[in-house]
Amino acid sequence: MARITLVCLLGLCAALPAVGGAHAQAYPTKVIKMIVPAGPGGPTDVLARLVADRMSAALGQPVIIDNRGGGGGAIGAKAVALADPDGYTLLFGNTATLANIPAISKSAGYDSAKNFAGVAKVMDSYQVLVVSPNLPVKSVAELTALLRPIPARSITAPPGRSISPISRANSTSSRPGSISWRCISRAERNR
């Protein structure tokens, strides 16, 4: 596998001089704005700032962070979808902004497949189900058996409506024999 990759890279490098005169425009020639569809200080913002610093150093142009939280990331994603498609406004997207929101909202204001082109995978993310160590369960099956007789069933309290844990809880609760009860915020309850 590594040999095939090396051969492909060498072939690409050999072909570059032939393409060199193909009227390539200099990029970047100005500041790049990276829109982060989350508030400042959270894990998405911190990772985006690390990536922006490396990009700035590699490209020789500033990459500034523009935090546009709200709507589970839809506000930031929509801003990028409506920006000029010139490569100077980037989205630091994630599963919520690129898959979940467009799948559950007809009014997201963007279509991930039409408005965005992936350029780099930055990281993998995992969802973890945790319970109190005082709870006498060691598996999801044991937790389900413990919660089944309780009238309130189970409670999940994810940080937003359209982010990954909600989707996961909703897809799990739709399976036969599964249980789920979503905890909503006061603001959501008052809408």
C-alpha positions as CSV (number, residue, x, y, z in Angstrom):
1,M,0.0,0.0,0.0
2,A,2.8,2.5,0.9
3,R,4.6,1.6,-2.3
4,I,1.5,2.3,-4.4
5,T,1.0,5.6,-2.7
6,L,4.7,6.5,-3.2
7,V,4.4,5.6,-6.9
8,C,1.3,7.7,-7.3
9,L,2.9,10.7,-5.6
10,L,6.1,10.4,-7.8
11,G,3.9,10.2,-10.9
12,L,2.0,13.3,-9.8
13,C,5.3,15.2,-9.1
14,A,6.6,14.2,-12.5
15,A,3.4,15.6,-14.2
16,L,3.5,18.9,-12.4
17,P,6.0,20.7,-14.7
18,A,3.8,19.9,-17.7
19,V,0.8,21.6,-15.9
20,G,2.9,24.5,-14.6
21,G,2.0,26.8,-17.4
22,A,-1.7,26.2,-17.2
23,H,-2.5,29.8,-16.2
24,A,-2.4,29.1,-12.4
25,Q,-3.4,32.0,-10.3
26,A,-1.6,32.8,-7.1
27,Y,-3.5,31.6,-4.0
28,P,-3.8,33.0,-1.5
29,T,-3.3,36.6,-2.1
30,K,-5.3,37.9,0.8
31,V,-6.6,37.0,4.3
32,I,-8.6,33.7,4.5
33,K,-11.6,33.7,6.8
34,M,-12.4,30.3,8.5
35,I,-16.0,30.3,9.9
36,V,-16.4,28.1,12.9
37,P,-20.0,27.2,13.4
38,A,-19.7,27.2,17.2
39,G,-19.0,29.6,20.0
40,P,-15.4,30.6,21.0
41,G,-13.5,28.4,23.6
42,G,-15.1,25.1,22.9
43,P,-13.5,22.0,21.4
44,T,-14.4,22.9,17.8
45,D,-13.0,26.4,18.1
46,V,-9.8,25.3,19.7
47,L,-9.2,22.7,17.0
48,A,-10.0,25.3,14.3
49,R,-7.5,27.7,15.7
50,L,-4.8,25.1,15.7
51,V,-5.5,24.3,12.1
52,A,-5.7,28.0,11.2
53,D,-2.3,28.7,12.7
54,R,-0.7,25.8,10.7
55,M,-2.5,27.0,7.5
56,S,-1.2,30.6,8.0
57,A,2.3,29.4,8.4
58,A,2.1,27.1,5.4
59,L,0.3,29.5,3.1
60,G,2.0,32.8,4.1
61,Q,-1.3,34.5,4.6
62,P,-3.4,35.1,7.8
63,V,-6.2,32.7,8.4
64,I,-8.7,34.3,10.8
65,I,-11.3,32.6,12.8
66,D,-14.9,33.9,12.7
67,N,-17.1,32.2,15.3
68,R,-20.7,31.9,14.1
69,G,-22.4,29.7,16.7
70,G,-26.2,29.1,16.8
71,G,-28.7,26.8,15.3
72,G,-26.5,23.8,16.0
73,G,-24.0,25.2,13.4
74,A,-26.5,26.1,10.7
75,I,-25.8,29.8,11.0
76,G,-22.1,29.5,10.3
77,A,-22.6,26.9,7.5
78,K,-25.2,29.1,5.8
79,A,-22.8,32.1,6.0
80,V,-20.2,30.1,4.1
81,A,-22.8,28.8,1.6
82,L,-23.8,32.4,0.8
83,A,-20.2,33.7,0.6
84,D,-18.4,34.2,-2.7
85,P,-17.0,30.8,-3.8
86,D,-13.5,32.2,-4.2
87,G,-11.7,30.0,-1.6
88,Y,-11.3,32.9,0.9
89,T,-14.2,31.9,3.2
90,L,-13.9,28.4,4.6
91,L,-16.1,26.3,6.8
92,F,-14.7,24.3,9.7
93,G,-17.5,21.8,9.4
94,N,-18.5,18.8,11.3
95,T,-21.1,16.1,11.3
96,A,-23.8,18.4,12.7
97,T,-23.3,21.1,10.1
98,L,-22.7,18.9,7.1
99,A,-25.0,15.9,7.6
100,N,-27.4,16.2,10.6
101,I,-28.9,19.7,10.1
102,P,-29.5,19.3,6.3
103,A,-31.1,15.9,7.0
104,I,-33.5,17.1,9.7
105,S,-34.2,20.7,8.6
106,K,-35.7,21.8,5.2
107,S,-34.9,25.4,6.2
108,A,-31.2,25.0,6.9
109,G,-30.5,27.5,4.1
110,Y,-27.8,25.3,2.5
111,D,-27.2,22.0,0.8
112,S,-24.0,20.4,1.9
113,A,-23.6,18.4,-1.3
114,K,-24.1,21.5,-3.5
115,N,-22.5,24.3,-1.4
116,F,-19.4,22.7,0.0
117,A,-16.4,20.7,-1.3
118,G,-14.4,18.8,1.3
119,V,-10.7,19.7,1.2
120,A,-9.3,18.0,4.4
121,K,-10.2,15.6,7.1
122,V,-9.0,17.0,10.4
123,M,-10.0,14.4,12.9
124,D,-12.3,11.6,14.0
125,S,-14.8,12.0,16.7
126,Y,-16.6,9.4,18.8
127,Q,-19.7,9.4,20.9
128,V,-19.6,7.8,24.3
129,L,-22.5,6.7,26.6
130,V,-21.6,7.2,30.2
131,V,-23.4,6.5,33.5
132,S,-22.6,7.1,37.1
133,P,-20.2,4.6,38.6
134,N,-22.8,4.1,41.3
135,L,-25.3,2.7,38.8
136,P,-25.2,-1.2,38.9
137,V,-24.8,-1.6,35.1
138,K,-21.9,-2.7,32.9
139,S,-23.5,-2.8,29.4
140,V,-26.2,-1.1,27.3
141,A,-28.3,-4.2,27.7
142,E,-28.1,-3.9,31.5
143,L,-28.9,-0.2,31.4
144,T,-31.9,-0.8,29.2
145,A,-33.2,-3.6,31.5
146,L,-32.7,-1.3,34.5
147,L,-34.6,1.7,32.8
148,R,-37.4,-0.2,31.2
149,P,-39.7,-0.4,34.2
150,I,-39.1,3.3,35.2
151,P,-42.1,5.4,33.9
152,A,-39.8,8.3,32.8
153,R,-37.7,5.8,30.9
154,S,-34.3,7.3,30.2
155,I,-33.0,10.9,30.0
156,T,-30.5,12.2,27.6
157,A,-29.3,15.8,27.9
158,P,-27.3,16.7,24.8
159,P,-26.0,20.3,24.3
160,G,-28.2,21.1,21.3
161,R,-31.0,19.9,19.1
162,S,-29.2,18.9,15.9
163,I,-25.9,17.7,17.1
164,S,-24.6,14.2,16.9
165,P,-25.8,12.8,20.3
166,I,-29.4,13.8,19.6
167,S,-29.3,12.1,16.2
168,R,-27.8,9.0,17.8
169,A,-30.4,9.0,20.6
170,N,-33.2,9.5,18.2
171,S,-32.0,6.7,15.9
172,T,-31.5,4.4,18.8
173,S,-35.0,5.2,20.2
174,S,-36.6,4.3,16.9
175,R,-35.4,0.7,17.1
176,P,-37.9,-1.9,18.4
177,G,-37.6,-2.5,22.1
178,S,-35.4,0.6,22.7
179,I,-36.3,3.4,25.1
180,S,-35.4,7.1,25.1
181,W,-36.7,10.2,26.6
182,R,-35.1,13.5,25.6
183,C,-34.5,16.3,28.1
184,I,-35.3,19.7,26.7
185,S,-34.2,23.1,27.8
186,R,-36.6,25.8,29.2
187,A,-36.0,27.9,26.1
188,E,-37.0,25.0,23.8
189,R,-40.0,24.2,25.9
190,N,-41.2,27.9,25.7
191,R,-41.1,28.0,21.8
